[in-house]
Amino acid sequence: MEFDNLKDELLSATDTGIKYAKSLDSSAEFEIFVFYENKISTSIDQGVVTASDGATAGTAVRAAKGKRIGFAVASGVSTERIKLTAREALAIIDSVDVEDERFQGFSDPQGSGKEGAFPKEVLSIETEDLIKQCEQQIEEAKAVDPRAKVISAEADASWRGYAVGNTRGILQATRSGMSSCQTSVYAIENEERRGSFHFDVSRERLSNPVGVGKTAAEAAVGLLGAKKLDMTAKMPTIWTPVPAALFILSSLGQSILGRPVVEGISPLCDKIGDTIASKALSITDNGQKTKGLGTESIDAEGIPQKQNSIIENGVLKNYLFDSYYGKAFGLESTGNCSRGGGIFGGGTPYETRPTVSTKWLEVAPGNKTEEEIISSIDGKAILVRDFPLGIFHSSVATGEFSCVAGSAYLVENGELKGSVEPVSIAGNYYEGYEKLREIGSNNQFLPFGIDIPTLLFDDFSIVG
């Protein structure tokens, strides 16, 4: 398939499949999802070059009779594969008696939104170009310091599209593309081994490797010589954009979703209109941001993606739903259905059942730079960079979390003193939102589906 005619081909196949499905059983509902992606992936790890260049294509069909639902998938998007999948989905319904009491039918047509930016350069880029990006990142990292010893680099470019059709009248398609590069570095000195990473990602242009390897190596080397904190206390914690993103995504990014809300697991149930965070905090899920990595004209069940306010000046405004959980809750879909999603990617889209996810979270920036936040500290604080290990093992239901910050620094009386050995940070997410003291002005565009600045929280427990 070619990018220019991708939507037409996917829509044609989907339309033919819907007409065929109707002929199978007029008493059944059908939904067809067809997916196509062309992707080049390259990496260099300890001198070993790996590259792949190819397409992934497949079909998923859901069929429903009353409260019984059948789900079937097949590779390929040809008319015959779609017909086969429709027959299999219907056969599953006829072979089982299990009913889903929450199911109230598939989505009704609502039109479509807009597609995001598209970097047309990805259509002509070749494997050799991306390998050169990897080599450039590695050479930059090596030049920083001889202690930067274990270096790996990646570069990817992809374009894709999907179409959704159902027997209620939906027939829509969308396209997107992106490119990215990343360097991971371990700095080693004697018995000490410290790691960091850096990246560039965009759907407006080709990723730019310049500075990526250098930044990753400088961060890893800067962690060497870490001292023991040797204390246990409650103190302020400064979360730079990457760990701040993971804090938001592992807490609020889960508890506002349809499933935990409908099942009563989320601590935010029945809190619409309540103040749940500092008045300085405003968060939007923007599925229509031009450069957002999750922007599509439709979600994974054919509903237009939207811009949904989540928190406004500390007040909880909305939950996020697909049609299934929206109807179960008595509301419409917010355009947040996904397949194969997840913060760090997931399964192949056509092989996974629909679920609810955020599309592109935007945390409104504050007025202080990161340096000004650091200088505002009176006494001691911990500054965190990179991934806090274990943060996604936390409890969405209670909000209790515990993680290990491997890239941590001591801040004392407004000065950044240097790196410390890994520390444990523990507390409650939702109490943390209420004790959010500062929001930085340094918003960073991250590949996890979020645009966020540095955050300063009070009174989490630190063990070092």
N, C-alpha and C positions, 0 to 999 in steps of 0.2 A: 504494500500500500504506500501511497505518497501522501505527504502531509496536506497538500492543497486540496485533495479530494477525499481526505480521511472521513470527515463527517458525512459526506454524501454516501460513501460506501457502507459505513456503519449503520446509518439510518435506513438505507435500502434493505440491508440484511435483517435488521430488527423489524421493519415493517412487514416483510415477507414472513418472518417468524411468527409475528402476532396473528396475522391472517390465518396461518396454518394452525396455530394453537387453538384459535376459536373454532376451527372445523373439527378438532378432536373431541371437544366436549363443551357444549354451549352453556352448561351449568357451572363451569369452572372459571375462575379468574386466573390470568397469567401475567407475569412480569418477566421481561427479557432484558438482560444486561450483557452487552458485548464490549469487549475491551481489546485494545491493540497498543503496544508500546515498542518503540525502537530505541535501543540503548547501547551505548559503548561504555564499557568500564575498564579502567586500567589501574594497575598498582605496581609499585616496586617496594619490596620488603627484603631488606638485607641483600640487595643485589639481584633478587629473583623477580623477573618481570612477568606479570600476569595480565592478560587482556582478553576481553570478550566483546563481540559485536554481533548483535542479533535482535530478533523480534520475539515478543511474547504476545500471544493472541488466544482468546478464549471466550466462552459463553457460559452464562449462568441463567437458569430459569427457575422461578418460583411459581408454583401452581397452588391454587387454594379452592377448596370446596367447603363452604361454611367455616368451621374453625379448624379444619385440617389443612396442613400445608406440606407440600413436597418441594424439595430443593435438589437440583441436579446441575452438574457442570460438565463441560467438555472442552478440550483444547480446540482452537480454531474458531473462525467466525464465518465459515461458509454456510450457505443456506441449509445444506444437508446436516451439518453439525448442530445448527440451531434447532432444526426439526427433531433430530434425535434426542437432544436435551429436553425439549418440551414433552416428548413422549415419556421419557424417563421420570420427569417430575410428576407427571400425571399418574404414572404407574405407582409411584411411591405413595401417593394419596390413597389410591385404591387398595393398597396392600396393608395399610395400618389404620388403627382406630384412634390414635392419639390426637387430642384436640388442644388447641391453644386458646384458652378462654379470653385472653387479651386481644386477640387478633380481630380487627374490624375492617379488613379489606386493604387493598393496596392504595397507592396515592392517587389523588385526583389531579387533573391538569391545572397548572398555575402559570404556564408560560416559562420563560427562562430569563436568567440574569445576563451578565456580561463575562466574557472570558478575560483572563488577565493578560499581562504583557507576554510576548513570545520572542525569544532570541533566535532570529532566523539563521544566525551563524551555526547553530547546532545541526542544521540540515546538511551542511557541507563539511563539518569537522570530521577528521579521520583518526583512526587509532594512533597513528604515529604522532599526531598533534598532541594527544593527551599524554602519551608516554613522555614527550618532551616537557610537558608541564610537570610531570612527576620528577623528572631528572633535574629540572630547574629548582624545584622545592628542596630536593635533597642536597644539591650543591650549596644552596643558600644556608641550609641548616649546618652543614659541615663547616662552613667558613666562620661560623660564630665562635666556636670554642672546641678544642680537641676533646673535651669531656662529653660533648654531644655525640654519643657513640652508636646508639641503636635508633635508626631513622627509617621510617616508612612513609610513603606518599601515595595518594590516590587522586584520580581525576575521572570524572564521569560527565557524560552529556546524553540527554534523552529527549524524546518527544513522544506524545501519546494522545490517545483520545478514547472516549467511550460513549456509547449510546444506551438509552433506556427507553423501553416502550412497554405499555401494558394495555390490557383490555378495557381500561377506563378512559383511554384516550390520550395518555402521555406518549409522545414520540419526540425525544429531544437528544441532542448530542453536544459534546464539548471537546475542546483540544487544549493542550498545554505543553510546555517544555521547560527545561532548566539545565544548568550545568553547575558543577561544583568541583572543588579540589581541597585536599586536606593533607596536612603533615602531622605525624605523631613522632615525638622525640623522647628518648630516655637519656638523661645525663647521668654519667657514672663517675664516681670518685671514691677510691678505696672500696669500702663496703656499702657506700650509700648509692642508691639508685632512685632518681626522681624523674617523673614523666610529665609531659604537657602536650598540647596540640593547638593547632590553629587552622583556619579554613577560610574559604571564600565561596559563596554560593549566590546564584542569581537566576532569575527567569527573565531578566531584561537584556542580558549580554552574556558572553562567554565568561566563565570564571577566570580570575586573574591570579596567577601563581606568585606574582611579585610580592615579596615580603612575607608570604605565608610560612615558608620554612624558617626564615630568620626569626620571626616572632615566636614560633613554637620552640625553637632551640633556646632563645633568650629566656623564655619562661621556665623551661626545664632546668637550665643551668642556674638560674636565679633561685631555684629551690634548694640547691646544694648548700651544705653547711647549716642545715636546720637545727635549731636548738630545742631541747625539751621545754614545754610550757610548764610542766611540773606543778599543776594546780587544778583544782576543781572549783568552779564558781559559776554564778549567773552573771552574764555580761552582754554588752551589745555585740551583734555580729553584722558584718558588712558583707553582703552577697553581691558580687560583681555580676554582670549580665548572664553569663552561662549558668552558674549555680542558682541565681535568682529565677531564671527561666524554669529550671527543674523544680524549684520550690513551688512555683505557681502551678506547673503542669501536673505535679504529683499530688496536689491537694485540690485547689479550686478547679483545675482542669479536669478532675474526675468527679467531684461532688456536685457539679452543676449539670451533669449529663443525665439523660432521660432514665436510664435503667436504675441507678441508685436512688433517684428522686421518686420514681414510680414505686419501687420496692420498699421505700421508707428507710433505706440504709443511710442516705446522705444526711449529715448534720445540718444541711441547709434546707431541709424540707420545711415547708410552711414559714419560710423567712423572707419571702418576696416583700419588699418594702421596708425591711428592717435594716438598720445600720449594722454591718458585720465587719467593718474594717475602718481604718483611719480615713477621715474625710478627704485626705490627700489622694486616695487611691481610686482610679477609674480604669476599668478594663472593658474592652470591646472585642467581640469575636467577629472579625471582618472577613467574610467569605467572598467579598467583592473588591478587596484591595488590589489595585492593578499589579503590584509587584509581589503580592503575597504568594508563597509557594503553594498554598492550598486553594487558591482562587480558581473556580470553574464557573461556567454559566449555570450548571445544574449540579445537584448533589448526586449521590449514587442510586437514588430512586427516582430521579427526574424532576425534583423540586428545585426552583431557583434558589441558589445560595444568596445569603443576605448579610446585612450588617446588624448584629445583635448586641445591644448594650448589656453587659453582665453586671458590672458594678459601676455606679455613678456617684462620685463623692462619698464613697464608703457604703452606699446603699445598694443592696442586692436587687437587681431589676428583672432578670430573666434566667430561666433554665434553657438548656439546649435539647431539642428533640428531633428525631426522625418521625415519620408518619406513625409507625407502630406505637412508640412510647408517647408521642403527642396525643394520639387518639385515646390511649389508655388513661392519660392524665386529664383529658377533656379539652386539649388545646390543639392547634395546628402544628405541623412540622415547622421548625425554624430553619430548615434547609441544611441540616447537619448530619445527614446520613453519609456513611463512609463504607468502603469495602477495602479490606487489606490495608487499613490505615494504621494508626498508632504513632506515637511520638517519634520513634526511631524506625519507622517503617513497619511492615507486617507481612502477612501472607500475600500471595498473588491475588490481585483484586477480584478476578472472576471466580477464584476458588473459595472465597470466604463469604459468609453470610453478612447481610447488612447490619451495621451497628451505628451507634451515635458517637461522634467525636467533634472536638473543636476544629475549626478550619484555619484561622489565623488570628491569634490573640495579640492585641495591642495594649500595652500598659502605657497610659498617658505619662509623659515625662514630668519631672519636677523642675526646680529652679537651681539646684546645686550641682556642681561638677563632682566627680568622684573624689577629687583632691580636697574639695571643700567639705565633703562628708567626712573624710578621714581627719581633717584638721578640726572638726567639731567635737571629736571624741575627748572627753574629760575622764582620765583614768585609762583602763585597759579595754581593748576590744579585739576581736578576731576578724580578720578579713579573709574571705574564701574566694578562690579562683578554681575554675575547671569543675569536674564532676564530683559531687559529694556521693560517695559510695553508699548504697543501701537506701537512698531516699525514696525509691519507688517500692520498697518493701513496707512502707508505712501504712497505717490504717486509715482508709478513707472514712470509715464509719465513726471513729473516735477522734481523728485528727492527731493522734499521738505519732510522733516520728522520732527516729534516731538515725543518724548517718555519720560517716567518717569523712572528714575533709582532709584529703592528702596534700592539697596545695593550699596551705593556710599560712597566714602571716600575723604577727603581733603588731597591734597598733597601740601606742601608749602616749597619752597626753597630746594627741593630734599629730603624732609622727609615726610613719611606717618603719618599724624597727628591723624587720627581716623575717625570714621563713621560720616556722616552727614545725616540729615533727607532727605527724597526723594527729588530729584531735577529734573527739566525738562531740557532736552537737545534737542535743535532744530538746524536745519541747512539744507544744501543741500548735499545729498549723493555725487554727482559727483564733486562738489567743494571740498568736504572732501577728495576724492581720490587724488585730485591735491595737497592738503595740508597735505597729509600723511607724518608725520615727521620721525617716527621710526617704524621699524618692529622688534619684539622681536625674540629671539632664542628658546622660550619655546613652540614649537608646541604641541598642545593637540588634541588627537583623540576624536572627539565628535559624539554622536549618531544622530546628525542632518544631517550627510552626508558631513562632512568637517573636515579637519585637518588644524589647524590655530594657530598662536602665538598671543601674545599681540600686539595691534596696538596703536600708539599715533597720534592723529589728532590735528591740530591747529584750533582755532577760531570758534568752535561751540558756540552757545548761551546757557548760563546756567542761570536758574532761580531757586533760592532756598529760 
